[in-house]
Amino acid sequence: MNLSRRDFLGCIPAGALLAALPRVASAAAAGPRFGCQTNAWPLKPGDFAQFLDVLGTVKSLGFEGFETSFRNVQAQYATAADAKARLAQIGLTFYGVHIFLTQYDPQTRIAPMDLVRTTADGAAALGAQRLILSGGGLATDGKVAPADLRQKVAGLNEAAKYCRDKGLAFAYHNHGPEFAAGGAEINGLLAETDPARVSFLVDCGHAYRAGVDLAAFFTAHKARIAGLHLRDFKGEPQVPLGQGEVNWAPLAQAVLTSKWDGWILAEEERADGSKPGATAAGPARDTMRTLFGR
Protein backbone atom coordinates (compact mmCIF):
# COMPACT_ATOMS: atom_id res chain seq x y z
CA MET A 1 0.00 0.00 0.00
CA ASN A 2 1.34 3.45 -0.93
CA LEU A 3 0.78 6.27 1.58
CA SER A 4 1.10 9.95 0.89
CA ARG A 5 3.34 11.97 3.17
CA ARG A 6 0.24 13.56 4.74
CA ASP A 7 -1.39 10.14 5.32
CA PHE A 8 1.87 8.77 6.76
CA LEU A 9 2.24 11.65 9.21
CA GLY A 10 -1.41 11.24 10.14
CA CYS A 11 -0.65 7.68 11.29
CA ILE A 12 1.94 8.92 13.78
CA PRO A 13 0.59 9.80 17.24
CA ALA A 14 0.85 13.50 18.04
CA GLY A 15 2.89 12.72 21.13
CA ALA A 16 5.55 10.99 19.04
CA LEU A 17 5.84 14.00 16.76
CA LEU A 18 6.18 16.34 19.72
CA ALA A 19 8.80 14.09 21.31
CA ALA A 20 10.90 14.40 18.17
CA LEU A 21 10.95 18.19 18.26
CA PRO A 22 13.71 18.59 20.90
CA ARG A 23 16.02 16.38 18.81
CA VAL A 24 15.35 18.49 15.74
CA ALA A 25 16.01 21.67 17.71
CA SER A 26 19.20 20.20 19.13
CA ALA A 27 20.44 19.29 15.65
CA ALA A 28 19.64 22.79 14.42
CA ALA A 29 21.66 24.28 17.29
CA ALA A 30 24.78 22.23 16.46
CA GLY A 31 27.87 24.36 16.13
CA PRO A 32 30.46 26.01 18.36
CA ARG A 33 30.00 26.46 22.07
CA PHE A 34 31.08 29.55 23.97
CA GLY A 35 33.25 29.75 27.06
CA CYS A 36 35.47 32.06 29.07
CA GLN A 37 38.96 31.79 30.51
CA THR A 38 38.87 32.87 34.14
CA ASN A 39 42.17 34.76 33.84
CA ALA A 40 40.09 37.90 33.24
CA TRP A 41 39.56 37.99 37.02
CA PRO A 42 42.09 38.57 39.84
CA LEU A 43 41.65 35.16 41.42
CA LYS A 44 43.46 34.15 44.57
CA PRO A 45 44.64 30.52 44.30
CA GLY A 46 43.06 28.45 47.04
CA ASP A 47 40.05 30.74 47.52
CA PHE A 48 37.41 28.37 46.18
CA ALA A 49 34.50 30.55 47.30
CA GLN A 50 35.85 33.43 45.22
CA PHE A 51 36.37 31.06 42.29
CA LEU A 52 32.76 29.88 42.47
CA ASP A 53 31.55 33.48 42.60
CA VAL A 54 33.48 34.23 39.41
CA LEU A 55 31.97 31.19 37.71
CA GLY A 56 28.53 32.45 38.69
CA THR A 57 29.36 35.71 36.93
CA VAL A 58 30.60 33.80 33.88
CA LYS A 59 27.30 31.94 33.79
CA SER A 60 25.28 35.15 34.17
CA LEU A 61 27.05 36.67 31.16
CA GLY A 62 25.72 33.88 28.96
CA PHE A 63 28.78 31.67 28.61
CA GLU A 64 28.33 27.90 28.45
CA GLY A 65 31.65 26.79 29.90
CA PHE A 66 34.94 27.84 31.45
CA GLU A 67 38.67 27.18 31.33
CA THR A 68 40.98 27.92 34.24
CA SER A 69 44.56 27.68 35.46
CA PHE A 70 45.57 24.62 37.45
CA ARG A 71 46.54 27.01 40.25
CA ASN A 72 42.89 27.93 40.78
CA VAL A 73 41.74 24.36 41.47
CA GLN A 74 44.72 22.38 42.77
CA ALA A 75 43.73 23.03 46.39
CA GLN A 76 40.50 21.12 45.68
CA TYR A 77 42.16 17.88 44.55
CA ALA A 78 42.04 16.52 48.09
CA THR A 79 38.27 17.09 48.31
CA ALA A 80 37.48 16.54 44.66
CA ALA A 81 34.07 14.89 45.06
CA ASP A 82 32.66 17.81 47.04
CA ALA A 83 34.31 20.39 44.79
CA LYS A 84 33.01 18.65 41.66
CA ALA A 85 29.47 18.74 43.04
CA ARG A 86 29.75 22.46 43.84
CA LEU A 87 31.14 23.19 40.38
CA ALA A 88 28.29 21.25 38.77
CA GLN A 89 25.75 23.39 40.63
CA ILE A 90 26.95 26.45 38.68
CA GLY A 91 25.69 24.87 35.45
CA LEU A 92 28.78 25.43 33.29
CA THR A 93 30.77 22.89 31.31
CA PHE A 94 34.30 22.56 32.71
CA TYR A 95 36.16 22.93 29.42
CA GLY A 96 39.65 22.42 30.76
CA VAL A 97 42.49 22.96 33.21
CA HIS A 98 45.45 24.87 31.79
CA ILE A 99 49.11 24.60 32.77
CA PHE A 100 51.06 27.73 31.90
CA LEU A 101 54.53 28.15 33.42
CA THR A 102 57.30 30.70 33.13
CA GLN A 103 59.84 27.88 32.89
CA TYR A 104 59.36 24.50 31.23
CA ASP A 105 61.18 21.19 31.10
CA PRO A 106 64.39 21.95 29.17
CA GLN A 107 64.01 18.90 26.94
CA THR A 108 60.30 18.80 26.11
CA ARG A 109 59.59 22.55 26.54
CA ILE A 110 56.32 21.71 28.29
CA ALA A 111 55.41 21.14 31.93
CA PRO A 112 57.29 18.35 33.72
CA MET A 113 55.45 15.04 33.55
CA ASP A 114 55.05 14.88 37.33
CA LEU A 115 53.00 18.09 37.20
CA VAL A 116 51.12 16.85 34.13
CA ARG A 117 50.13 13.65 35.93
CA THR A 118 49.09 15.41 39.14
CA THR A 119 47.07 17.98 37.24
CA ALA A 120 45.44 15.41 34.96
CA ASP A 121 44.42 13.31 37.97
CA GLY A 122 42.93 16.36 39.68
CA ALA A 123 41.22 17.66 36.55
CA ALA A 124 39.59 14.31 35.90
CA ALA A 125 38.38 14.08 39.51
CA LEU A 126 36.87 17.58 39.28
CA GLY A 127 34.98 16.81 36.07
CA ALA A 128 37.06 18.76 33.56
CA GLN A 129 36.88 17.71 29.93
CA ARG A 130 40.54 18.17 29.09
CA LEU A 131 44.03 19.15 30.14
CA ILE A 132 45.59 22.06 28.25
CA LEU A 133 49.33 22.68 28.09
CA SER A 134 51.20 25.75 27.01
CA GLY A 135 54.90 25.44 26.24
CA GLY A 136 58.12 27.17 25.35
CA GLY A 137 58.89 28.05 21.75
CA LEU A 138 61.49 26.17 19.73
CA ALA A 139 62.53 28.66 17.04
CA THR A 140 66.12 29.95 17.29
CA ASP A 141 67.61 32.24 14.66
CA GLY A 142 64.61 31.65 12.44
CA LYS A 143 64.85 27.86 12.54
CA VAL A 144 63.47 24.92 14.52
CA ALA A 145 66.01 22.17 15.19
CA PRO A 146 64.58 18.73 14.28
CA ALA A 147 65.88 17.23 17.53
CA ASP A 148 64.10 19.89 19.58
CA LEU A 149 60.86 19.27 17.69
CA ARG A 150 61.15 15.51 18.26
CA GLN A 151 61.57 15.97 22.00
CA LYS A 152 58.59 18.31 22.27
CA VAL A 153 56.44 15.98 20.15
CA ALA A 154 57.42 13.05 22.37
CA GLY A 155 56.50 15.04 25.49
CA LEU A 156 53.11 16.04 24.09
CA ASN A 157 52.33 12.50 22.98
CA GLU A 158 53.26 11.14 26.42
CA ALA A 159 51.10 13.74 28.18
CA ALA A 160 48.20 13.09 25.82
CA LYS A 161 48.40 9.33 26.37
CA TYR A 162 48.31 9.80 30.14
CA CYS A 163 45.28 12.05 29.80
CA ARG A 164 43.51 9.56 27.53
CA ASP A 165 44.10 6.83 30.11
CA LYS A 166 42.44 9.09 32.70
CA GLY A 167 39.43 9.80 30.49
CA LEU A 168 40.56 13.32 29.57
CA ALA A 169 41.01 14.97 26.22
CA PHE A 170 44.25 16.86 25.65
CA ALA A 171 45.11 20.11 23.86
CA TYR A 172 48.22 22.18 23.23
CA HIS A 173 47.87 25.96 23.49
CA ASN A 174 50.13 28.18 21.41
CA HIS A 175 51.67 31.53 22.08
CA GLY A 176 53.52 33.64 19.52
CA PRO A 177 56.77 31.65 19.11
CA GLU A 178 55.05 28.61 17.61
CA PHE A 179 54.20 30.76 14.58
CA ALA A 180 57.71 32.21 14.21
CA ALA A 181 60.00 31.12 11.37
CA GLY A 182 57.07 30.82 8.99
CA GLY A 183 55.13 28.64 11.43
CA ALA A 184 57.81 25.95 11.47
CA GLU A 185 57.00 24.81 15.00
CA ILE A 186 53.21 24.79 14.80
CA ASN A 187 53.33 23.02 11.45
CA GLY A 188 55.76 20.47 12.87
CA LEU A 189 53.57 19.85 15.90
CA LEU A 190 50.52 19.38 13.70
CA ALA A 191 52.38 16.98 11.44
CA GLU A 192 54.18 14.90 14.07
CA THR A 193 51.93 14.65 17.15
CA ASP A 194 49.41 11.82 17.44
CA PRO A 195 46.22 13.12 15.76
CA ALA A 196 44.07 10.70 17.76
CA ARG A 197 45.24 12.17 21.08
CA VAL A 198 46.67 15.65 20.59
CA SER A 199 44.37 18.50 19.66
CA PHE A 200 45.06 22.24 19.64
CA LEU A 201 43.60 25.21 21.46
CA VAL A 202 44.55 27.96 19.04
CA ASP A 203 45.19 31.33 20.62
CA CYS A 204 44.02 33.55 17.79
CA GLY A 205 45.38 36.66 19.47
CA HIS A 206 48.97 35.40 19.38
CA ALA A 207 48.45 33.99 15.89
CA TYR A 208 47.06 37.31 14.65
CA ARG A 209 50.07 39.15 16.08
CA ALA A 210 52.29 36.73 14.16
CA GLY A 211 50.56 37.64 10.88
CA VAL A 212 48.58 34.43 10.49
CA ASP A 213 45.51 34.29 8.23
CA LEU A 214 43.17 33.01 10.95
CA ALA A 215 40.40 31.83 8.65
CA ALA A 216 42.81 29.96 6.38
CA PHE A 217 44.61 28.35 9.30
CA PHE A 218 41.35 27.25 10.87
CA THR A 219 40.05 25.83 7.58
CA ALA A 220 43.24 23.85 6.99
CA HIS A 221 43.44 22.38 10.50
CA LYS A 222 39.92 22.38 11.94
CA ALA A 223 39.94 18.61 12.43
CA ARG A 224 42.72 19.04 15.00
CA ILE A 225 41.36 22.19 16.66
CA ALA A 226 39.43 21.70 19.91
CA GLY A 227 39.04 25.37 20.70
CA LEU A 228 39.81 28.97 19.78
CA HIS A 229 40.91 31.71 22.14
CA LEU A 230 39.67 35.08 20.93
CA ARG A 231 41.41 38.29 22.03
CA ASP A 232 41.42 41.76 20.53
CA PHE A 233 43.93 44.59 20.29
CA LYS A 234 44.03 48.29 19.62
CA GLY A 235 47.65 48.86 18.72
CA GLU A 236 49.70 47.10 21.38
CA PRO A 237 47.20 47.02 24.29
CA GLN A 238 44.57 44.33 24.53
CA VAL A 239 40.98 45.59 24.60
CA PRO A 240 37.64 43.80 25.03
CA LEU A 241 36.76 41.53 22.12
CA GLY A 242 35.02 43.52 19.40
CA GLN A 243 36.51 46.86 20.45
CA GLY A 244 39.84 46.44 18.71
CA GLU A 245 41.37 46.21 15.26
CA VAL A 246 41.03 42.49 14.52
CA ASN A 247 38.56 41.68 11.74
CA TRP A 248 36.92 38.53 13.09
CA ALA A 249 34.33 38.18 10.30
CA PRO A 250 36.38 35.87 7.99
CA LEU A 251 37.16 33.48 10.86
CA ALA A 252 33.54 33.49 12.01
CA GLN A 253 32.37 32.72 8.48
CA ALA A 254 34.88 29.87 8.20
CA VAL A 255 33.72 28.42 11.52
CA LEU A 256 30.02 28.63 10.66
CA THR A 257 30.49 27.25 7.16
CA SER A 258 32.50 24.29 8.42
CA LYS A 259 29.85 23.12 10.95
CA TRP A 260 32.70 22.83 13.45
CA ASP A 261 31.46 22.10 16.97
CA GLY A 262 34.43 23.01 19.12
CA TRP A 263 34.72 25.75 21.73
CA ILE A 264 35.28 29.48 21.32
CA LEU A 265 36.62 31.08 24.48
CA ALA A 266 37.11 34.69 25.49
CA GLU A 267 40.54 35.29 26.99
CA GLU A 268 42.01 38.32 28.72
CA GLU A 269 45.78 38.10 29.07
CA ARG A 270 46.90 41.69 29.37
CA ALA A 271 50.54 42.70 29.25
CA ASP A 272 50.05 45.21 32.05
CA GLY A 273 48.65 42.53 34.36
CA SER A 274 45.25 44.20 34.68
CA LYS A 275 42.23 41.99 35.33
CA PRO A 276 39.09 43.69 33.95
CA GLY A 277 36.72 40.82 34.75
CA ALA A 278 33.13 41.22 33.60
CA THR A 279 33.82 44.64 32.07
CA ALA A 280 35.76 42.81 29.35
CA ALA A 281 34.09 39.38 29.43
CA GLY A 282 30.59 40.86 29.01
CA PRO A 283 31.39 42.75 25.79
CA ALA A 284 33.28 39.68 24.58
CA ARG A 285 30.16 37.53 24.92
CA ASP A 286 28.11 40.18 23.08
CA THR A 287 30.64 40.18 20.24
CA MET A 288 30.46 36.38 20.03
CA ARG A 289 26.70 36.62 19.64
CA THR A 290 27.11 39.15 16.84
CA LEU A 291 29.75 37.06 15.04
CA PHE A 292 28.27 33.60 15.47
CA GLY A 293 24.55 34.24 15.90
CA ARG A 294 24.17 32.96 19.47
Secondary structure, 3 states (H helix, E strand, C coil): CCCCHHHHHHCCCHHHHHHHHHHHHHHHCCCCEEEEEHHHCCCCCCCHHHHHHHHHHHHHCCCCEEEEEHHHCHHHHHHHHHHHHHHHHHCCEEEEEEECCCCCCCCCCCCCHHHHHHHHHHHHHHCCCEEEECCCCCCECCECCHHHHHHHHHHHHHHHHHHHHCCCEEEEECCCHHHHHHHHHHHHHHHHCCCCCCEEEEEHHHHHHCCCCHHHHHHHHHHHEEEEEECEECCCCEECCCCCCCCCHHHHHHHHHHCCCCEEEECCCCCCCCCCCHHHHHHHHHHHHHHHCC
